[in-house]
């Protein structure tokens, strides 16, 4: 069983904080822009921010890896950007952050089925305990009219599966790729179409809105920190560890997202606590069993 260093855990925590704030930034962006404009702006700004890296790291970009860079860019940043903003038009940012914890489940399932990841029963048990928590949150979450928000949770499921695909692609095909080059090429692949799409919308005319500055600054922060820096950090983490460990960031994100949501006026009900308990129990099962196995292996050496 692989042991994870303190640096890996620190990077995991930092990513959790950054991505936990991302849902708050998306919420602010939606105060002025439509869900698709927020997503397109996020991707476009990320592309512009990483464009210089393509020139600087040109020699580190391997032609045979470019198709995988593009797939990682699409599954790891492009598709999720649109899925999450659409869902947050009806689901609170804190709950969206909690539902994001489905990523490890899809990472494990897709890894075993498609990417020859080793099957481990303890991980399967822990991940499905967390899934129960996510289901509780979805079933009991209703809008002001008493209608279930399950329909708007579906894009989140798609996004988490997309993240899982990206994580497994990085581990399987881009183990030695330069994280900055990977991010830059990926953003170029999704950035150009995003900019073209953006100019088919009315985003320019939103500048007269009183919330324009707040929304735009939030999207810029979302792009630089929540997309560019976090994505490159995540690629680095997956390369140094494995897709399952990297996806554990989604267990810590809910804590950050919920705290920020409460501070921003969102309500935390009993089923939120129950769902989060199941999710945190899932990560405990994964880590406690893994640590026990590491201790046994060390004692046999």
GIHU-V627043 format. One record per residue. N is the residue number from 1. RES is the residue in one letter. PSI is psi in whole degrees, -180 to 180 (999 if undefined). OMEGA is omega in radians with two decimals (NA if undefined). Layout:
N & RES & PSI & OMEGA
N & RES & PSI & OMEGA
This chain:
1 & X & 130 & -3.06
2 & X & 138 & 3.10
3 & X & 140 & -3.10
4 & X & 133 & -3.08
5 & X & 166 & 3.11
6 & X & -32 & 3.11
7 & X & -38 & 3.10
8 & X & -42 & 3.13
9 & X & -38 & 3.13
10 & X & -44 & 3.11
11 & X & -38 & 3.11
12 & X & -44 & -3.13
13 & X & -43 & 3.13
14 & X & -44 & 3.11
15 & X & -38 & 3.13
16 & X & -42 & 3.13
17 & X & -46 & -3.14
18 & X & -50 & -3.11
19 & X & -27 & 3.06
20 & X & -39 & 3.09
21 & X & -23 & -3.07
22 & X & -38 & -3.12
23 & X & -33 & 3.06
24 & X & -42 & 3.11
25 & X & -40 & 3.09
26 & X & -41 & 3.12
27 & X & -44 & 3.11
28 & X & -38 & 3.12
29 & X & -35 & -3.12
30 & X & -8 & 3.09
31 & X & -21 & -3.12
32 & X & -44 & -3.04
33 & X & 159 & 3.04
34 & X & 166 & -3.07
35 & X & -38 & -3.13
36 & X & -30 & 3.08
37 & X & -40 & 3.10
38 & X & -46 & -3.13
39 & X & -45 & -3.12
40 & X & -40 & 3.08
41 & X & -42 & 3.13
42 & X & -48 & -3.11
43 & X & -40 & -3.12
44 & X & -46 & 3.12
45 & X & -38 & 3.10
46 & X & -41 & 3.12
47 & X & -47 & -3.13
48 & X & -39 & -3.12
49 & X & -32 & -3.10
50 & X & -4 & -3.10
51 & X & -43 & 3.12
52 & X & -28 & -3.11
53 & X & -31 & 3.14
54 & X & -41 & 3.13
55 & X & -44 & -3.11
56 & X & -40 & -3.04
57 & X & 22 & -3.08
58 & X & -40 & -3.11
59 & X & -21 & -3.11
60 & X & -4 & 3.14
61 & X & 115 & 3.14
62 & X & 130 & -3.07
63 & X & -40 & -3.09
64 & X & -19 & -3.12
65 & X & -11 & -3.08
66 & X & -44 & 3.10
67 & X & -37 & 3.13
68 & X & -35 & 3.04
69 & X & -45 & -3.10
70 & X & -42 & 3.13
71 & X & -40 & 3.11
72 & X & -39 & 3.10
73 & X & -43 & -3.12
74 & X & -51 & -3.09
75 & X & -31 & -3.08
76 & X & -23 & -3.09
77 & X & -44 & -3.04
78 & X & -64 & -3.11
79 & X & -46 & 3.14
80 & X & -33 & -3.12
81 & X & -42 & -3.14
82 & X & -37 & -3.12
83 & X & -46 & -3.08
84 & X & -42 & -3.13
85 & X & -35 & 3.09
86 & X & -44 & -3.13
87 & X & -37 & -3.08
88 & X & -1 & 3.00
89 & X & -15 & 3.13
90 & X & -18 & -3.11
91 & X & 136 & -3.12
92 & X & 150 & -3.08
93 & X & -38 & 3.14
94 & X & -43 & 3.14
95 & X & -37 & 3.08
96 & X & -42 & 3.11
97 & X & -37 & 3.12
98 & X & -45 & -3.13
99 & X & -22 & 3.09
100 & X & -15 & -3.13
101 & X & -4 & 3.07
102 & X & -16 & -3.08
103 & X & -48 & -3.13
104 & X & -32 & 3.14
105 & X & -49 & 3.13
106 & X & -33 & 3.09
107 & X & -45 & 3.14
108 & X & -49 & -3.09
109 & X & -50 & -3.14
110 & X & -36 & 3.13
111 & X & -44 & 3.14
112 & X & -44 & -3.05
113 & X & -37 & -2.98
114 & X & -22 & -3.00
115 & X & 20 & 3.07
116 & X & 34 & 3.07
117 & X & 141 & -3.10
118 & X & 132 & 3.13
119 & X & 127 & 3.10
120 & X & 123 & -3.04
121 & X & -37 & -3.09
122 & X & -37 & 3.12
123 & X & -39 & -3.14
124 & X & -44 & 3.14
125 & X & -49 & -3.12
126 & X & -41 & -3.11
127 & X & -34 & 3.14
128 & X & -27 & 3.01
129 & X & -41 & 3.10
130 & X & -36 & 3.13
131 & X & -38 & 3.10
132 & X & -42 & 3.10
133 & X & -41 & 3.13
134 & X & -40 & 3.13
135 & X & -40 & 3.11
136 & X & -43 & -3.13
137 & X & -40 & -3.10
138 & X & -45 & -3.06
139 & X & -40 & -3.05
140 & X & -8 & -3.13
141 & X & 116 & -3.13
142 & X & 158 & 3.11
143 & X & -175 & -3.08
144 & X & -24 & 3.13
145 & X & 2 & 3.13
146 & X & 9 & -3.14
147 & X & 143 & -3.13
148 & X & 143 & 3.10
149 & X & 20 & -3.10
150 & X & -40 & -3.13
151 & X & -38 & -3.12
152 & X & -7 & 3.06
153 & X & -21 & -3.12
154 & X & -45 & 3.09
155 & X & -30 & 3.10
156 & X & -39 & 3.09
157 & X & -41 & 3.11
158 & X & -42 & -3.13
159 & X & -42 & -3.13
160 & X & -36 & 3.06
161 & X & -35 & 3.11
162 & X & -44 & 3.07
163 & X & -42 & -3.13
164 & X & -41 & 3.11
165 & X & -44 & 3.13
166 & X & -45 & -3.12
167 & X & -43 & -3.14
168 & X & -34 & 3.09
169 & X & -42 & 3.13
170 & X & -47 & -3.09
171 & X & -36 & -3.06
172 & X & -44 & -2.97
173 & X & -14 & -3.05
174 & X & 35 & -3.08
175 & X & -37 & -3.09
176 & X & 6 & -3.12
177 & X & 150 & 3.11
178 & X & 122 & -3.07
179 & X & -39 & -3.13
180 & X & -42 & 3.11
181 & X & -40 & 3.12
182 & X & -47 & -3.13
183 & X & -43 & -3.09
184 & X & -47 & -3.14
185 & X & -41 & 3.13
186 & X & -43 & 3.13
187 & X & -31 & 3.08
188 & X & -40 & -3.12
189 & X & -41 & -3.12
190 & X & -19 & -3.07
191 & X & -43 & -3.12
192 & X & -49 & 3.07
193 & X & -35 & -3.13
194 & X & -41 & 3.12
195 & X & -43 & 3.11
196 & X & -45 & 3.13
197 & X & -40 & -3.09
198 & X & -39 & -3.10
199 & X & 2 & 2.99
200 & X & -5 & -3.14
201 & X & -177 & -3.14
202 & X & 27 & -3.03
203 & X & -32 & -3.12
204 & X & -35 & -3.08
205 & X & -6 & -3.13
206 & X & -5 & -3.08
207 & X & -19 & -3.14
208 & X & -11 & -3.12
209 & X & 141 & -3.13
210 & X & -22 & -3.13
211 & X & 9 & -3.04
212 & X & -49 & -3.09
213 & X & -45 & 3.12
214 & X & -47 & -3.09
215 & X & -46 & -3.10
216 & X & -43 & 3.13
217 & X & -35 & 3.11
218 & X & -40 & 3.13
219 & X & -37 & 3.08
220 & X & -45 & 3.10
221 & X & -40 & 3.10
222 & X & -41 & -3.10
223 & X & -49 & -3.06
224 & X & -49 & -3.07
225 & X & -52 & -3.05
226 & X & -17 & -3.13
227 & X & -62 & -3.05
228 & X & -63 & -3.07
229 & X & -44 & -3.11
230 & X & -40 & -3.13
231 & X & -46 & 3.13
232 & X & -41 & 3.09
233 & X & -38 & 3.14
234 & X & -43 & 3.09
235 & X & -42 & 3.13
236 & X & -43 & -3.13
237 & X & -44 & -3.14
238 & X & -39 & 3.12
239 & X & -40 & -3.07
240 & X & -21 & -3.12
241 & X & -108 & 3.08
242 & X & 165 & -3.08
243 & X & -36 & -3.12
244 & X & -46 & 3.13
245 & X & -43 & 3.13
246 & X & -38 & -3.11
247 & X & -12 & 3.11
248 & X & -13 & 3.07
249 & X & -29 & -3.10
250 & X & -11 & 3.05
251 & X & -27 & -3.13
252 & X & -27 & 3.12
253 & X & -43 & -3.11
254 & X & -37 & -3.13
255 & X & -47 & 3.12
256 & X & -47 & -3.09
257 & X & -41 & 3.14
258 & X & -45 & 3.14
259 & X & -46 & 3.13
260 & X & -40 & 3.13
261 & X & -43 & 3.12
262 & X & -45 & 3.13
263 & X & -26 & -3.13
264 & X & 7 & 3.04
265 & X & 4 & 3.11
266 & X & 148 & -3.10
267 & X & 138 & 3.09
268 & X & 112 & -3.09
269 & X & 174 & -3.05
270 & X & -39 & -3.11
271 & X & -22 & 3.04
272 & X & -44 & 3.13
273 & X & -43 & -3.13
274 & X & -46 & 3.13
275 & X & -43 & -3.14
276 & X & -35 & 3.11
277 & X & -44 & 3.11
278 & X & -42 & -3.12
279 & X & -46 & 3.13
280 & X & -32 & 3.08
281 & X & -36 & 3.12
282 & X & -47 & 3.14
283 & X & -32 & 3.10
284 & X & -43 & 3.13
285 & X & -45 & -3.14
286 & X & -49 & -3.04
287 & X & -39 & -3.11
288 & X & -40 & 3.12
289 & X & -39 & 3.13
290 & X & -42 & 3.14
291 & X & -38 & 3.13
292 & X & -42 & 3.14
293 & X & -37 & 3.14
294 & X & -39 & 3.14
295 & X & -39 & 3.10
296 & X & -44 & -3.14
297 & X & -39 & -3.14
298 & X & -35 & -3.13
299 & X & -24 & -3.14
300 & X & -13 & -3.13
301 & X & 999 & NA
